[in-house]
Amino acid sequence: MRDSNRNATPLSGSNPYRTHTCGALRRENVGEEVRLAGWVHRRRDHGGLIFIDLRDRWGLTQVTFHPDNESVFRQAERLRPEWSVSISGTVGERPEGNQNPNLPTGEVEVSAKDLAVLNESRTPPFEVERERPVDENLRLKYRYLDLRRERLRENILFRHEVVRHIREYLSERDFVEVETPLLTASTPEGARDYLVPARLYPGQFYALPQSPQQYKQLLMVAGFERYFQIARALRDEDGRGDRQPEHTQLDLEMSYTTQDEVLDLIEGLYTEIVESLTEKKLLEKPFPRLTYREAMERFGSDKPDLRFGLELEDVSSVAAGSEFKVFRSVVEGGGSVRGLCAQGLGDLSRKDLDDLTKVAALGGARGLAHFRVEADGSLKSPVAKFFSEEQQAELAEAFGAEPGDWLFFVADSDSVVFASLNQLRLHLRDRLGLADRDTLAMCWITDFPLFEYNEEEKRIEPMHHMFTMPREEDLPLLDSDPLKVIGQLYDLVANGTELASGSIRIHDPEVQEKVFATIGLDKEEAERRFGAMLTAFRYGAPPHGGIAPGIDRFVMLLRDEPNIREVMAFPKTQAARDEMMDAPSPVADEQLRELGISVVKKTT
């Protein structure tokens, strides 16, 4: 890993503020005359001496003020935290016993000869020099102070290293970085677009891009073949810990490519970043590749955490033959009965079991059946009487259960069963400490269904997006049974978090029009929204595919942060507000009149 405490390039000799950074001085600099600039991190009075820790982006240097230099000493008595100063002096070795082995500059100090106060500081609203809990809205209101704190500063510097590595890796492989427009047309998911009024076209609007999807495909038609961009993407959706209204992604597209080529390229990039920039260990190389169906059946999720077991098992056949009517009726109605086996839970009280039932209910489960494996191998449960000894033995054998283990089952539609057991699996992971935070279990999820059915709106919609090429063998199903079509889709997942999503794209205009029709876009609407791309496809569009890994989420994972706001310089709050700039906010009536806009207050 690059030593961020050293100067990347020498400082200019004509710089009036400093000759070295606060992270650069070492024992070999003893005796040199230097000038440093930065912020007062801490100030201490000791036995007639004044010490400050001077901080800049590169680190800390201890500065000593001696009373025999009276004018400078008196100036130093006024210093307070976060004052911006410039100091000149002589580098000396710290006395024995006062060295700090935890600091790169901990063997030396600067004996001050001159002090210039460049700017005083008000008392900060929270401590900058120490990591203590602070109300997040207060941190975001004074984000420029929050970013002075070591944790945030290191997160942003680490993020820079990740982006630098991405650019170098792709440039070495003949990719071309191209910027695509931020002012574009609204997408079919228009309710989630940020709209920008067009002053020259009253009543009409640009939209900020949710992704550069169409533009990057058009770049493939244009013949650039290998494109990437560190792209800004904006989406007007509710805040979550791993999402923001605006985020940064690596956007990438390749012509004449295959799914394997895209996956191998990104796998190599992520492996290099993890191994060169972090101390984390990859659980498995190459990354495992699971189909969507396999991931759901084994883990109940299309973004599984593979650092631990607790895999799901389908016991529908056993349940169907039991006397337990709840299980039987679900299987007879087309649902399934699945479960998982947990070790190390010990004795569970009634309240413990009720709490686990509530966890499963987060996925929609209406109940959670449980069995404890006794010393003799039998199963103890309020519903055990509905299962014969042979059926109980089959249930235990399905999981390889041993005495002391607990078996938990959910019976419902597959979607509810998977969602509920995934909730339970992740809860047990955290409760039992099953996952090593220093391990990254990366995997690929492939072969997603191209479409899914929206029960609320009673229509078919894309599972990912509408530009994905179906598997060649599934093309006839677009006409006969579209919900059975498998798309050439792939996601990169790590420790239960989706890091990237991509696909091989449609390049045939007829196939694209058929997909549009399947999701309810008639020809006129498809032409209005996607006419440029459909026309371009008729000029020899090459087969192409790509992927869009989220940079914020990846850095969050590598830095062990709880949410992506901790790895972004200026994020929005959970409520999508910019506390520092007080945005969003009303604008002047004159601006609205010029744009031809009137504001109608929303009624509840």
N, C-alpha and C positions, 0 to 999 in steps of 0.2 A: 504494500500500500504506500502511496506517495506520502512523504513527511510534510504535512500541512503546516508544521510549526516553523519550517524554514522558508526563506524567501524563494518564490518561484523564479524571479528574475532579480538581478541586483537593482537597488534603488539608485536613482539619479544622484550624482554627486552635487548637483546644484539645488537639491531639494532643501528649502529653508526650514522644514519642520522636522525631518528625521534623516538619519543616515542608515538606520537599521529598524527592523520591525521589533515588536515586543516579544516575538517568539524566536528570534534569530541568534541571540548572544549565547556563547558557550565558554568553556574554560579557556579555549585558545584565543578568545578576544580580550583576556585580562591585560590591562594596561592601555587599551585603546581609548581614544576620545570619541564619544558617540553622542548622537542626538536622537531622542525617541519622542514619539507623539502618540497620544491616545487618551483614554478616559481613566479617571481615578477609580480603581476597582475597590480598594480598601485603603484606609488610612489608620495608622497606629502610632501612638506616642509611647516610647520606651526609654526610660532613663536619660532624658535630655535629647534623645534622637527621635526624629520623625521618619517613619517608614510608610511608603505607599506601594501598592501593587498597581502598576500601570498596565492597562489592557488595550490591545487592538485586536484586529481580526485574527492575527497569527498567534496570540498567546499573552502571557503575563511576564513582566520583569519587575523585580523588586528594586525600588529607588530609595536611597538613604539621604536624608537632609541633616547636616551637622550644624550645631549652633555657632561654630566659629565663622561660618558664612552667614552673618547675621541677617542681611537683607533678604536673601533667598529663604532662610529659615523662617522668617516672619511671614513671608508669602505662603510657605508650606503650611503654616499654622491655620491658614484660612481654607485650605483645600477641603472639599467635601466630595462624597461619591458622585460620579458621573460628570464632574467638571472635565472639560476638554483642555488638555495642556500639552506643551512641548517642553522637554527637559534635555539639557546637555550635561555631560559629566564623564567620569572615568570609570571604566569597567574594572571591578575588583572581584576577588574570590570571597565568597561568603565565609565567615568564621566557622571553624569546626563546631558541629552541633546545631548550626543554624541553616544547614543546607536542606533542600527539599527534593528528595529523590523522585517525587511524583510529578515534578514540574521539569519540562525540558530545559528551562533556564535556571533550574534550582541550585546550581553550583556558583552562580555569579550574582552580583548586584551592581547597580550604577550609583556612584557617589556624586550627588547633584552639585553642579557648579552654577547652573543658571536655570531659571524657571519662567516660562511665559504662559500665563493663563489665556487661553484662546477663546474660551466661552464658559461662563458659569452655568450651573444647572439648578433648576428648582429641585426640591426634594421629590424624587420619583414616587408615583402612587403605589409602587411595590418594590421589593428588594430585587435589584438586578444581580448582585454578586452571589446570591444564594438561591438554590432551587427549593422554593417553598410553595405550597398550594396557594393559588391566586384565582379569584373568580375569572372565568374564561372571557366573559364579556369585557371585563376591565383590561385583561391582557390584549384583547383584540382592539380595544379603543386606543391603547397606547402600544400598538404592535411594534413600532420602531424601537421602543425600550425593551419589549419582550424579546426581540431579535438580538439584542445585545447579550442575552443570557446564554451561557455556554451550550446548554442542550439544544436550543433552537438554532444557534449559530452553527453548531456542528451538523445538525440535520440539513440545513440549507447548503453547507459546503459539501456534504456527502452527496446530496442530490445533484450538485454541479458535477461531481466526479462520475456519477452514473450517466448523466446526459453526455458528458465528454466521451465516455467509453462507448456509448451507443454510436455517436457520430463517427468516431475513429473506426469502429468495427465495420459499420456499413460502408463507409467511404473506401475502406480497403477492399471491399467486395464489389466495387463498381456501382454502388447506389448513388443516385443524384438527389440532393436535397432541393426540394421545390416548395415554395410557399403558395398556398391556395387561398382564395378570397375569404374574408370574414363577413362580407356583405353578400348574401346570396338569396336564393328563393326559399320560401317556407316548404317544409317537408310534409309528408302525409300525417306525421304525428304533430300537426301544427299546434295543438294545444300546449305542447311543451317547448315551443320555439320562443326565443326572445325576439320580439319584433322591433324594427327600427324604421320610423317613418321617413319616407323619401320626400324631402322638401320640394324638389323639382317636379314631383309627380303626386299631387295632392290625393289623399285617399288610398295611396299604395304604399307598400311596405317591403323593405328587405327583411331577411331573417338572419340571425347569427347562427353559424353552423353547429348542429349537434355532432357532426363528424364531416370530414372532407370526402365522404364516400363517392359521390358522383365525380368529383374533380379528379380523384386519384385514378378512377377507372378511365376517365377521359385521357389522362396522361399516358395510360397504357395504349389507348387507341392512337395517341400522338406519337408513339414509338420510343418513349424514354426507357421502357422495359424494366428498369429497377429504380423505384422512387421511394424516398422516405421524407418525413417531416416531423419535427417536434411540434405537434399541432395543439392549438387551443380548441377545446370543444365546450359548448355551452348548452345547458339544458335546464329548462324551468321546471324543476321538480322538487318535491319535498326533501329537506335535508336529512342525511343519515351520517353515521360515523365514518363510513367509507365512501361518501359521495359529497360533491360540492356542485353549486350551480355552474361553475366553470372549472375545468380540469385540464391537465396536460397529458397527451398520449403520444406514443411513438406510432405514427401512421406509416404503413409500409405496403407496397404493392409490387408484384413481379409479373412479367409476361412469360408466356410459354413455360409455365411452371407446373408443379404438381403439389399435392398436399404434403407429401413427405419432404419435398425440398423446403417448403415454408417452415415446417415443424423443425427440421434439422437446423435451419439457419437461426431461428429464435432460440432453440435449445442451446446452441453453441454460444450465443450472446449472453443468455442468462447464466449459463455455467461460468463463463469468464467473469462476469460482474460479481457473482457470489464469491467465487474463489479468489479473485484479486482484490476486492474491496471490503470483504467482511471476514469474520472468523466463523461464520456459520458453515455447517456441513450439509451437503446434499445427501439425502437418504439413499437415493438410488440414481445411477447413471448407466445407460441413457434413461430418460424419464419414462416411466410406465405409460402405456397407451391403453385406455379403457374406452369401450363404446359407451354411449349415453345409457343404453339399456343395462349394461353390466354395472355401471356406476350406481344407477338407481337401485338395482336389485341387491347389490352388495352393501351399499352405504346409505341408501335413501336420499341421495343428493347428487346433482350433476357437478358439484364442486366439493368433492369429498376430502376430508383430512385423512391422509394415509399414514400418519405417524403412529397409529395404534390400531388395534383390532376392532372388537365389538361389531363384527360384520353381521348383516341381517341374514336370516334364513326364512325361506318360505315353507310353512307347515300347513298349508291349506288342505292338503290331502289327508293329513291326520285329523285336522279340525273338522273336516266334512264328515268323518266317520264317528265323531264323538257324540255324546248326548248333550253337549253344551249348545243350546239353541242359538245363542248370540253368534257363535262362530259359524255354525251350520248355515244359518240364514244368510249371512254375509257371503259365504262361498257359493251358495245356491243362487244368489242374486248377482253373481259375476265379480264379486270383490275378492279379496285375499286376506289371509291371516299370516302375518310375519312377526318375527321377534328377534331379540338379541339376548346374549348371555353376558352377565356382568360378574366379575370376580372382585373380592375385596370389600364388599359393601357391609359385611358383618350382619348383625341383627338389625332389621328395619322395623321401626314402630309404625303404628297406624298413621301417624302424622307424616312420617317419612314417605310412606307409600302414597298418601294423598298428595304430597308435594310433587312426587314423581309423576302422578297422574295429571297434575296441573301443567307440568312441563310438556307432556305428550299432547295435552289439549291445545298448546300453542300451534300445533300442526293440524288441528281439526279433529283429533281423536275424541270420541265420546266416552271412552273408558280405556283403562289399561289393566289387562289381566296379568297376574304375577304368580310365579311358582318359586319356592325355595327348594333346592336339592338337599335332601336329608342325608344323614350319615350312611344309611342303607341304600341310598340311590333313589329312593322314592321321592315323589314331588308333594310338597305341602302347599295347599292353597285353598281358599274358600270354594274354588270351582274344581278342585282335583277330583271330587266325587263323580264328575261328569265324564271322566276319562278312565278307561280301563288301565290295568297295570301295564299291558302291552303298549297302549297308546302313550302312557306316561314315559315308558322306556324309549319309545320312538322320539318323543319330544326332546328328552335329555340327550339322546344319541345324535340328533340333528345338530346340536351345538357342541358336542364333546363335553357336556357339562359334568362337573365334579361336585362332591359334597361341599356345601357352603355357597355355591353359586346361586345367582338369581336369574330367572328367565322372565322376560317381559314381552307381552304380545299386544298387538293392535289389530283389530279386525274392521275393515272398511274398504272403500274403493282404493285402488293402488295409489292414487295421488295423495289421499289422506294418510294412508299407512306409511308411505315413504316420508312425507313431511313430518309426521308425528315421531317416527322412530329416529329420524335425523335429529330432531330437537332433543330427544332423550339421549341419543348417542353423544352429542356434543356436551350436554349437561354432565353426563357421567365422565366424559374426558376431563372436564375441569374439576369435578368433585374428587376424582380418584388420581388426578395428576398424571394422566397417561401420556401426555404429549411433551416432548422436550422442545423448549422454545429456541434452542440453538440449532435445531435440525430443520431443514427445509425439505418437505416431501412434495416435490413437484411432479405433476403428471399431466398428460393430455387426455381430454375427453373428446371423442370423435363421434361421427354418425348420429348427429341429432336429427329428430324429426324436422322436416322443413316447415311444417305448419302445426298449429295447435288450434283447438276450438275454444272460443271465448263464450262461456256459458251465459254471462251477463248480457252480452250484445248479440248473442246467437249468430256468430259469424266466424269464419275461418280467418286466422291472421298468422303472420310469420312468427316462428318461434324466436328467431334472431332478427333477420331483416330480409327484404324482398329481392335482394340481388344475388342470392346464393344459388349455385348450380345444383340441381338434383343429381343423385347418382345416375349414371347412364342407364342402368337397368330399370330405374324407377320412372323414367320419363313418361311411359304410357300411363302410369298411375295418376298423372296430373289431370287426365280427363275422367278416369274411372273412380279413383279412390285417393284423393289428394292427402288425406290424413295419414296414409301409409307411406308417403314419399319420405325418403331419407335424404337429407341434404349433405353436401360436402362441407360440413361445418366442423370447427374445432375450437376448443377453449384450452387455455393454459391455466392450471390451478395449482396453488401452493397452500398447504396447511388449512384447507377449507375456504380459501379466498380466491375468487376468480381474478386472474392477472391480465388475461388477454383473450380476445375473441376474434376469430377470422373465418375465412371461407374461400373456396374456389368460386369465382363469380360467373354469373351468366354473361356470355358474350354473343349469344345468338338472339337477335331481336324478337324472333317468333317465340322462343322459349320465355323471354322476359315478358312479352305481352300476355302469354298464357298464365304466368305466375301472377301478374297484375290482375287478370280476370278472376283468378281463383280467390283472391282476397277482396274482391268486390270493386276493383277499380276498372271502370269501363274505358273503352278506347279513347274517348274524348278527354276524360280526366287524366288518364295515363299520359296522353300526348301533351296536355297542358303542363303537367308537373315534371315529366321526364322526357320531353320531346327532344332535347339536345342530345341526351344519351342514346335514345332509341335511333335517332338519325345517325349518330356517330358509329353505332354498331353495324350500320349498313355499308361502312367503308373499310371493310377488312379488319374488324376488331380481332385482336389475338386472344386466345385463351389466357386467362390471368387469374391471380388470386393474391390474397394478402392477409394482413392481421393488424390489430391495433391494441398493443399492450398499454395499459394505464401506468404512467410513470409515478404518479402520486401514491397509488396503492402499493406499488412494488417497493418504493422507498419506505413507506410506512411499515411494511412487513420486515424489511431488512433492518430498520432502526427500532423495532419492537415498540412502536408507538400505538396508542389506542385508537387514534383516528387520523385522517389525512390532514386535518388542520394543523397538526404538529410538524408537518414536513413541507408546508406551503408558506411562502413569505407573507402573503396578505390574503388569507382566506376569509370567507364569509362565516357568520355565526350559524348555529344549528337552524336558526329561523331565516337564513339566507339574507342577512343584513350585513352591511359594511359599517361597523360601529365607528370606525376611525373617520371615514368620509361622510358618515350619516347618509348612506344610500341604501335603498332607494329613497327619494325625497321628491316633494312637489317641485315643479318648474314654473317659471314666470308665465303669466297669462300671455304675454307678448310672444314668447316662444311657441306656445300652443296655437295661437292665431296664425303665426307664420306657417305652421305645419298643417293648418286646417283641421286641428284636432279639438274636440270638446270632451271634457271628462264627465262621465256619468257615474255617480256614486252607486256602488253595488248595494243592492237591498237583500236582506236575508229572508 
